[in-house]
Amino acid sequence: MSEPPGAAVSLAEAPAAVDTPSNPLPAQRVQPLRRPGRWIVTAAVLVLVAQILHGLVTNPFYQWDRFRYWFLRPTVLDGLLVTLEVTALSAVLGLLGGILLALARLSGSPVLRAVSWTYTWLFRSVPLIVVLIFLYNFSALYKTLSLGVPFGPAFVTFDESRLATDMTIAVIGLSLNEAAYAAEVVRGGILSVDQGQHEAAAALGLPKGYQFRRIVFPQALRSITPNYVNQLIGLIKSTSLVFYVSLLDLFGTVQSMGSTYPGDVVPLLMVATVWYLILTSAVSVVQFHVERYHARGATRTLPPTPLQKARAGLAGLRARLSREAAV
């Protein structure tokens, strides 16, 4: 039966606009989403950065010639060496102390838990400068230190004033303060390990020490590393306070030279600033590689290195330019 004139054509009889080898759809370029706000903010930030750089280069008050003179002076490098030494010793001792405090906080002994909590509470509450000055005057409270029977006779006696050198006071003070913060970092990392890992290790009959060293702690390092590196960067900057216990670190040397040469205060401060930037940048590079190492098995693909990111960016840029040239 024929359809009347003007009748609608059914979908089955309508020509299908599908992509087939005989009827390909016309290629159309996908237009990216316009984001004018992002471009405006980017331009404003670039202008601000350019102004800051222009001020650093053209402002004579920075005295970049004096900055170059002081940057590698032996007295500045000696202070930098003291900063590195204090930081390294305090970081190692503080981390070891933090691990012991964290284990004590997680132990089944109420005495150990109470002592660990009290220590952490105390040293997180007292400013670091107060701890350092207190240790610097510790000989006024205890002139001698001894080893022997508790509440009994002493076998060996030490003169506290001879033992407590400026370096010793700085390392002990920073280590005591660092251990309190490291304890919370380590404890948080241990608690982040899935409880099933503890149960599986216990089911295998592994000793507690082996469980912690080989199973729990390696997994906890993924959480501990970024947090403790923040503490380490803070420790590098905290070494500037050892100047108040008569130890000439990098900041102490800059302060001393600034008092001797008052016209070079700004370039000397810039010298200290740049060296602190170099130290923290080096720590950040180490942090990236340590995190990348511990990410094995936790992610399907390891995060790319900066060199790999640069290569991928260049490859993407070349591909985009070639597509635009083809169009």
C-alpha positions as CSV (number, residue, x, y, z in Angstrom):
1,M,0.0,0.0,0.0
2,S,1.6,3.3,-1.1
3,E,2.0,6.2,1.4
4,P,0.0,9.3,0.7
5,P,1.9,12.3,-0.6
6,G,3.6,14.3,2.1
7,A,3.6,11.5,4.6
8,A,6.5,11.3,7.1
9,V,9.3,8.9,6.3
10,S,10.0,6.4,9.0
11,L,13.3,6.2,10.8
12,A,14.0,2.9,9.2
13,E,13.6,4.4,5.7
14,A,15.5,7.7,6.6
15,P,19.1,7.9,5.3
16,A,21.5,7.1,8.1
17,A,24.3,9.6,8.7
18,V,26.7,7.0,10.0
19,D,30.5,6.8,9.6
20,T,31.1,4.0,7.0
21,P,33.9,3.4,4.6
22,S,31.6,4.6,1.7
23,N,30.2,7.5,3.7
24,P,32.9,9.0,6.0
25,L,32.1,11.9,8.3
26,P,33.9,15.1,7.5
27,A,36.9,15.6,9.8
28,Q,36.5,18.5,12.2
29,R,39.0,20.0,14.5
30,V,38.1,20.0,18.2
31,Q,38.2,23.5,19.5
32,P,39.7,23.8,23.0
33,L,37.6,25.4,25.7
34,R,38.3,29.1,26.0
35,R,39.5,30.2,29.4
36,P,40.0,34.0,29.3
37,G,40.2,34.3,33.1
38,R,43.2,31.9,33.2
39,W,45.0,34.0,30.6
40,I,44.3,37.2,32.4
41,V,45.6,35.8,35.7
42,T,48.7,34.3,34.0
43,A,49.5,37.6,32.4
44,A,49.2,39.4,35.7
45,V,51.5,36.9,37.4
46,L,54.1,37.2,34.7
47,V,54.1,40.9,34.9
48,L,54.5,40.7,38.7
49,V,57.4,38.3,38.4
50,A,59.0,40.4,35.8
51,Q,58.8,43.5,38.0
52,I,60.3,41.6,40.9
53,L,63.2,40.4,38.8
54,H,63.7,43.8,37.3
55,G,63.9,45.3,40.8
56,L,66.4,42.7,41.9
57,V,68.7,43.4,38.9
58,T,68.4,47.2,38.8
59,N,68.1,48.2,42.4
60,P,71.6,49.3,43.5
61,F,70.8,48.7,47.1
62,Y,71.3,45.0,46.7
63,Q,75.0,45.6,45.8
64,W,75.5,42.5,43.7
65,D,79.2,43.1,43.3
66,R,79.5,42.8,47.1
67,F,77.3,39.7,47.0
68,R,79.7,38.1,44.6
69,Y,82.6,39.1,46.8
70,W,81.1,37.5,49.9
71,F,79.4,34.4,48.4
72,L,82.5,32.2,48.4
73,R,84.6,33.8,51.1
74,P,86.3,31.3,53.4
75,T,84.6,32.7,56.5
76,V,81.1,32.2,54.9
77,L,82.0,28.7,53.8
78,D,83.2,27.9,57.3
79,G,79.9,29.0,58.7
80,L,78.1,26.9,56.0
81,L,80.1,23.9,57.0
82,V,79.1,24.3,60.6
83,T,75.4,24.6,59.5
84,L,75.8,21.3,57.5
85,E,77.4,19.5,60.4
86,V,74.8,20.6,63.0
87,T,72.0,19.8,60.6
88,A,73.3,16.3,59.8
89,L,74.0,15.3,63.4
90,S,70.7,16.7,64.6
91,A,68.7,15.1,61.8
92,V,70.1,11.6,62.5
93,L,69.9,11.9,66.3
94,G,66.4,13.5,66.1
95,L,65.1,10.7,63.8
96,L,66.5,8.0,65.9
97,G,65.0,9.6,69.0
98,G,61.7,10.1,67.2
99,I,61.6,6.4,66.3
100,L,62.1,5.3,69.9
101,L,59.5,7.8,71.1
102,A,57.0,6.6,68.5
103,L,57.6,2.9,69.5
104,A,57.2,3.8,73.1
105,R,53.9,5.7,72.4
106,L,52.6,2.6,70.5
107,S,53.8,0.1,73.1
108,G,51.6,-1.7,75.6
109,S,53.4,-0.3,78.6
110,P,51.5,2.6,80.2
111,V,54.7,4.0,81.7
112,L,56.4,4.2,78.3
113,R,53.3,5.7,76.7
114,A,53.1,8.4,79.4
115,V,56.8,9.2,79.2
116,S,56.7,9.5,75.4
117,W,53.6,11.7,75.4
118,T,55.0,13.9,78.1
119,Y,58.3,14.4,76.2
120,T,56.5,15.2,73.0
121,W,54.1,17.6,74.7
122,L,57.0,19.4,76.5
123,F,59.4,19.9,73.6
124,R,56.6,20.9,71.2
125,S,55.4,23.5,73.7
126,V,58.7,25.1,74.6
127,P,60.3,27.4,71.9
128,L,63.6,26.1,70.5
129,I,65.5,29.3,71.5
130,V,64.5,28.7,75.1
131,V,65.8,25.1,75.0
132,L,69.1,26.2,73.6
133,I,69.6,29.0,76.1
134,F,68.6,26.7,78.9
135,L,71.2,24.1,77.8
136,Y,73.8,26.9,77.4
137,N,73.3,27.7,81.1
138,F,72.9,24.1,82.2
139,S,76.2,24.1,84.1
140,A,74.8,26.6,86.6
141,L,72.3,23.9,87.7
142,Y,74.6,20.8,87.4
143,K,78.3,21.5,87.5
144,T,79.2,17.8,87.3
145,L,77.7,14.7,85.7
146,S,78.3,11.2,87.0
147,L,77.7,7.6,86.1
148,G,77.1,5.1,88.9
149,V,74.4,3.4,91.0
150,P,71.1,5.3,90.9
151,F,70.7,7.2,94.2
152,G,74.1,5.7,95.2
153,P,77.8,6.1,94.7
154,A,79.2,7.5,91.5
155,F,81.9,5.6,89.6
156,V,82.8,8.2,86.9
157,T,82.4,12.0,87.2
158,F,82.5,14.5,84.3
159,D,83.0,18.3,84.4
160,E,79.9,19.6,82.6
161,S,81.5,22.8,81.5
162,R,84.2,20.9,79.6
163,L,81.8,18.5,77.9
164,A,79.2,21.2,76.9
165,T,81.0,22.8,74.0
166,D,79.1,25.2,71.7
167,M,78.7,22.5,69.1
168,T,77.5,19.9,71.6
169,I,74.9,22.3,73.0
170,A,73.6,23.1,69.6
171,V,73.4,19.5,68.5
172,I,71.7,18.3,71.7
173,G,69.2,21.2,71.8
174,L,68.2,20.7,68.1
175,S,68.1,16.9,68.5
176,L,65.8,17.0,71.5
177,N,63.5,19.4,69.8
178,E,63.6,17.5,66.5
179,A,62.9,14.1,68.2
180,A,59.5,15.4,69.6
181,Y,58.3,16.3,66.1
182,A,59.8,13.3,64.4
183,A,58.0,11.0,66.9
184,E,54.6,12.2,65.7
185,V,55.8,11.9,62.0
186,V,57.0,8.3,62.6
187,R,53.9,7.4,64.6
188,G,51.6,8.6,61.9
189,G,53.5,6.7,59.3
190,I,53.3,3.5,61.3
191,L,49.6,3.9,61.9
192,S,49.1,4.5,58.1
193,V,50.2,0.9,57.4
194,D,47.2,-1.4,56.8
195,Q,46.3,-3.5,59.8
196,G,46.2,-6.5,57.6
197,Q,49.9,-6.3,57.2
198,H,50.4,-6.6,60.9
199,E,48.0,-9.6,61.1
200,A,49.6,-11.4,58.1
201,A,53.1,-11.0,59.7
202,A,51.9,-12.2,63.0
203,A,50.1,-15.2,61.3
204,L,53.5,-16.2,59.8
205,G,55.0,-16.3,63.2
206,L,57.6,-13.6,62.5
207,P,59.3,-11.9,65.4
208,K,58.2,-8.4,66.4
209,G,61.5,-6.8,65.5
210,Y,61.6,-8.5,62.1
211,Q,58.0,-7.4,61.4
212,F,58.9,-3.8,62.1
213,R,62.2,-3.7,60.2
214,R,61.1,-5.7,57.1
215,I,57.4,-5.2,56.7
216,V,55.9,-2.3,58.7
217,F,58.6,0.3,58.6
218,P,59.4,0.1,54.8
219,Q,55.7,0.7,54.1
220,A,55.5,3.5,56.6
221,L,58.4,5.3,54.9
222,R,56.1,6.2,52.1
223,S,54.2,8.4,54.5
224,I,57.1,9.3,56.7
225,T,59.4,10.6,54.0
226,P,57.5,13.8,52.8
227,N,56.6,14.8,56.3
228,Y,60.0,14.3,57.8
229,V,61.6,16.2,54.9
230,N,59.5,19.1,55.8
231,Q,60.9,18.8,59.3
232,L,64.4,18.6,57.9
233,I,64.0,21.8,55.9
234,G,62.7,23.4,59.1
235,L,65.8,22.1,60.9
236,I,68.1,23.7,58.3
237,K,66.5,27.0,59.0
238,S,66.4,26.4,62.8
239,T,70.2,26.2,62.8
240,S,70.2,29.9,62.5
241,L,69.3,30.0,66.2
242,V,72.6,28.4,67.4
243,F,74.1,31.9,67.0
244,Y,72.6,32.7,70.3
245,V,74.7,29.9,72.0
246,S,77.9,31.4,70.5
247,L,78.2,29.0,67.6
248,L,79.0,30.7,64.3
249,D,77.0,28.9,61.7
250,L,76.1,30.4,58.4
251,F,73.6,32.9,59.8
252,G,76.0,33.7,62.8
253,T,78.8,34.4,60.4
254,V,76.6,36.7,58.3
255,Q,75.5,38.5,61.4
256,S,79.1,38.9,62.6
257,M,80.3,40.2,59.2
258,G,77.3,42.5,59.0
259,S,78.4,44.1,62.3
260,T,81.9,44.5,61.1
261,Y,80.9,45.8,57.7
262,P,77.6,47.6,58.2
263,G,77.5,48.8,54.6
264,D,77.3,45.2,53.4
265,V,74.4,44.0,55.5
266,V,72.0,43.5,52.6
267,P,74.4,41.6,50.3
268,L,75.4,39.4,53.3
269,L,71.8,38.7,54.0
270,M,71.3,37.8,50.3
271,V,74.3,35.5,50.6
272,A,72.7,33.6,53.5
273,T,69.4,33.5,51.7
274,V,70.9,32.0,48.5
275,W,72.8,29.4,50.5
276,Y,69.7,28.4,52.4
277,L,67.8,28.1,49.1
278,I,70.6,25.8,47.7
279,L,70.5,23.6,50.8
280,T,66.7,23.2,50.8
281,S,66.6,22.6,47.1
282,A,69.2,19.8,47.5
283,V,67.0,18.3,50.2
284,S,64.0,18.5,48.0
285,V,65.8,16.7,45.2
286,V,66.8,13.9,47.6
287,Q,63.2,13.8,48.8
288,F,61.9,13.3,45.3
289,H,64.2,10.3,44.6
290,V,63.5,8.7,48.0
291,E,59.8,9.0,47.4
292,R,60.1,7.6,43.9
293,Y,62.1,4.7,45.3
294,H,59.5,3.8,48.0
295,A,56.7,4.2,45.4
296,R,57.7,0.9,43.8
297,G,54.8,-1.5,44.2
298,A,52.4,1.1,45.4
299,T,51.7,2.7,42.0
300,R,51.5,1.2,38.5
301,T,54.0,3.6,37.1
302,L,56.7,5.6,38.9
303,P,56.4,9.4,38.8
304,P,58.6,10.8,36.0
305,T,61.8,12.6,36.9
306,P,62.2,16.3,35.9
307,L,64.3,15.2,32.9
308,Q,61.6,12.9,31.8
309,K,59.0,15.6,32.3
310,A,61.1,18.0,30.2
311,R,61.4,15.4,27.4
312,A,57.7,14.7,27.4
313,G,56.9,18.4,27.3
314,L,59.2,19.0,24.3
315,A,57.7,16.0,22.5
316,G,54.2,17.2,23.1
317,L,55.2,20.7,21.9
318,R,56.7,19.3,18.7
319,A,53.6,17.2,18.1
320,R,51.3,20.2,18.5
321,L,53.3,22.3,16.2
322,S,53.4,19.6,13.6
323,R,49.6,19.3,13.8
324,E,49.1,23.0,13.5
325,A,51.4,23.1,10.5
326,A,49.5,20.3,8.8
327,V,46.2,22.1,9.2
